[in-house]
Amino acid sequence: MTPENNTSLRDLTRIATFTAIIAVLGLPGAIPLFGNAVPITLQTLGVMLAGAILGWWRGAASVLALLLLVAAGLPLLSGGRGGIGVFFGASVGYLIGFAFGAAVTGLIVHAGATKPTWLRVAVGSFVGGVLTVYLFGIPLQALVTGIPLSVTAIASTAFLPGDLVKVALSTGLVMAVWRAYPRAFSFSRKPRAAEFAPLP
Amino acid sequence: MQPLGLYRPGSSVLHRAGAGVKLISLFVLALAASVPPPSIWLLGGLSVLVVTLYLLAGLGFRELARQILMIRWLILLVTVTGLLFLPLDVALANVTRMTLVIVLAGLVTLTTRTSALLDAFEVALSPLRFAGINPQRISLVLALSIRTVPVIAGFAQQLRDAQRSRGGRVSIRAFVVPLLVLSLRHSDDLADALIARGAD
């Protein structure tokens, strides 16, 4: 389970690919909800998917890679935001929460399992992609903006309906990808020999 | 050079300064703005410094105004909520401090090439070697991600066009499942190509 002893090139390209997927999911349209400083996007859906499909450390690594690229000045966050300035703004906690959220989702979906179940994916997406992200996002938003924690927390519940929709989406999407391309999941390591079977 | 980045080419002192120096100065100034209790002198002094640095970088008041305009919703939110829940002077100090730090961070992004920042990160992350993580692998993941974003954005465009040509309603599910499968297959092909060239 440790990153080093089973890191293969295949892991690295998957991490990089999910970094790009999370970035692309932020593209179509961030909907800035009036009155709140943190826009709604499909990017959190990307975080849930990264954890659920890649597992805890690859999922977290793909989010961390995204954050490094953003810090280096690439506009990969929803709505074309980027630059090191976002780490000094109100959404910094949510960005940190993304990395932990992907890890928590991955742990819940993968720990001791041989295949994803919809229940694990739904619980994982909610606990990882919603609760964990809020756990880091809300206190840091209160700290950066100087607005009391309780007020910030209440204001953030405006995002809860959207997040619940994303949990439902994530569950359906992960199960569909499992049926369509099970090789992508880190569960499917064992049938690896079959990949190198001689051609008929 | 970097069409995707937020970098503005130039030849000022700030453009020529090392990325590491700029990052460390940014963190020092951000701490100086946040840790001591806010006073007119501190925030006034920082404002003068920020304006001077923008002029020194040849970016001018226009770019400064654009940077502030980019975070207008955040400024509005923090001002309105602050005025409701905090004493007037504390509320105004909060907004000023937050705006100054974000605009200052924006200056680093505007005057530093993405490649220079990524190199600085690689140096900063090199102690991870002792935790068993190879910094060169992090660089490889970042380079692969940068290359993969346009590929996956291309998949997304193809899928949207295909849905539109079938005349169907654009549903998230019918968009994201094939996007994930195409992307993950691309990732495995990329890994095969790298292995075939002896990259691992």
Interface residues (C-beta under 8 A of the other chain):
Chain A: T2 P3 E4 T7 S8 L9 R10 L12 T13 R14 I15 A16 T17 T19 A20 I21 A23 V24 L25 L27 P28 P32 F34 G35 N36 A37 L42 L45 L49 I53 A61 A65 L66 L68 L69 A71 A72 G73 L74 P75 L76 G82 G83 I84 G85 F87 F88 G89 A90 V144 T145 G146 I147 P148 V151 A155 L169 G172 L173 A176 V177 A180 Y181 R183 A184
Chain B: L4 G5 L6 Y7 L23 L26 A30 Q67 I71 W73 L74 L77 V78 T81 G82 F85 L86 V90 A91 N94 M98 V101 I102 V103 A105 G106 V108 T109 L110 T112 R113 T114 L117 L118 F121 G132 I133 R137 I138 L140 V141 L142 L144 S145 I146 T148 V149 V151 I152 A153 A156 I172 R173 V176 V177 L179 L180 V181 S183 L184 R185 H186 S187 D188 L190 A191 L194 I195 A199 D200
